[in-house]
Amino acid sequence: MKKRKLISLVLLIIAFVMSISFILKIEFPQGFDTYFKREYYNQYGPLAIGIEFLIASYYLLVAHKKTNFALALFGFTALLDPFFDQIGLFESIVPLYGTIIFSICALFCLWLAFKNIFTLKRISFIAAFASFILGCFVELFFNYP
């Protein structure tokens, strides 16, 4: 139990720092009409990944029954961003430091989710597939032109 809480606190701190970093990068435009353009909403993509990371870390801290699903959702979303960027589907706006940190944490979270290290509710194939589809949806929503 101490190991789970320690890991979740470290992940929670990383998620909090990353989320704050991405909040500070959001630019609020002058004028009413620019709030309805796609470029304005695209800048919230990295923040959405950070919030997913915060929720997954918090679920791990309190040992929620949906922890493994939330960890898998964050993991897939964070790894799909650089993947879609590399295949040329869109250009990622996540900075390089964010991509590196998110990728390392995403691989760790996917390992935690699928290995069920802390004997939380085991993730089913349907839940894993649903987390992959939701991760694709989040990435495409914030990045696809």
SVG drawing of the C-alpha trace seen along z (x, -y; Angstrom):
<svg xmlns="http://www.w3.org/2000/svg" viewBox="-17 -42 29 51">
<polyline fill="none" stroke="black" stroke-width="0.4" points="0.0,0.0 2.8,-2.4 4.4,-1.6 1.1,-2.4 0.7,-5.7 4.3,-6.7 4.1,-5.9 0.8,-7.7 2.1,-10.8 5.1,-11.0 2.8,-10.7 0.4,-13.2 3.2,-15.8 4.4,-15.2 0.9,-15.6 0.2,-18.7 3.5,-20.4 2.8,-19.5 -0.8,-20.7 0.3,-24.0 2.9,-24.4 0.3,-23.8 -2.2,-26.2 0.4,-28.9 1.0,-28.4 -2.6,-29.1 -3.1,-32.4 -6.4,-34.2 -7.1,-36.2 -8.5,-39.7 -11.9,-39.9 -15.0,-37.7 -14.8,-35.9 -11.4,-34.3 -12.8,-32.1 -14.8,-30.2 -11.8,-29.3 -10.2,-25.9 -6.7,-27.3 -8.0,-28.5 -9.3,-25.1 -6.2,-23.2 -4.1,-24.7 -6.1,-22.8 -4.9,-19.4 -1.8,-19.2 -3.8,-20.3 -6.4,-17.6 -3.6,-15.0 -2.4,-16.5 -5.8,-16.4 -6.2,-12.8 -2.9,-12.1 -4.1,-14.0 -7.2,-11.9 -5.4,-8.6 -2.9,-9.5 -5.6,-10.4 -7.5,-7.2 -4.3,-5.3 -3.8,-7.2 -7.3,-6.3 -7.3,-2.8 -10.5,-3.5 -12.0,-0.6 -11.5,-2.5 -7.8,-3.1 -6.6,-0.7 -9.0,-2.1 -7.9,-5.7 -4.2,-4.7 -4.7,-3.0 -6.7,-6.0 -3.9,-8.4 -1.2,-6.0 -2.9,-5.6 -3.7,-9.3 -0.2,-10.4 1.5,-7.8 -0.9,-8.5 0.1,-12.2 3.7,-11.6 2.6,-8.6 0.1,-10.6 2.6,-13.4 5.2,-11.0 2.9,-9.5 1.9,-13.0 -1.7,-13.0 -1.2,-16.3 1.5,-18.4 1.6,-18.0 1.6,-21.2 2.9,-19.4 6.4,-20.7 9.3,-18.3 9.8,-18.1 6.1,-17.3 6.3,-14.6 9.3,-13.0 7.9,-13.2 4.4,-12.1 5.8,-9.2 7.8,-7.8 4.9,-8.2 2.5,-6.7 4.6,-3.6 4.8,-3.2 1.1,-3.7 0.2,-1.2 2.5,1.3 0.7,0.6 -2.7,0.9 -2.2,4.1 0.0,5.9 -2.4,5.0 0.5,4.6 -1.6,3.3 -4.4,5.9 -7.0,3.3 -9.9,4.2 -8.4,6.0 -8.9,4.2 -10.9,6.2 -10.2,6.4 -13.3,4.3 -12.2,1.6 -8.7,1.6 -10.1,1.2 -12.4,-1.5 -9.5,-3.4 -7.6,-3.2 -10.6,-4.5 -11.2,-7.3 -7.5,-8.2 -7.8,-8.4 -10.9,-10.5 -9.2,-13.0 -6.1,-13.3 -8.1,-13.8 -10.5,-16.2 -7.8,-18.6 -5.4,-18.2 -7.1,-17.2 -7.6,-20.3"/>
</svg>
